[in-house]
Amino acid sequence: MKEFIYQYKLPIIFGGLGLILAILLVSIGFFKTLLLVVLTVLGTMIGFYLEQSGLFRDIFKPRNK
């Protein structure tokens, strides 16, 4: 079973994302789903930028006790 999941990891992930997207389209509509996807992508891009720039590195670094 582990070999199956490892071999078909990307189709399983994108199949799950497609299912979630289809459920959102049916339940809340096209434009609300589109807004949700755009804001999620924008938030992810901002997170990657902040991680690479190190702007908040001091705030979120683990504290040694």
Secondary structure, DSSP 8 states (H G I E B T S, - for coil): -HHHHHHTHHHHHHHHHHHHHHHHHHHH-HHHHHHHHHHHHHHHHHHHHHHHHTTTHHHHS----
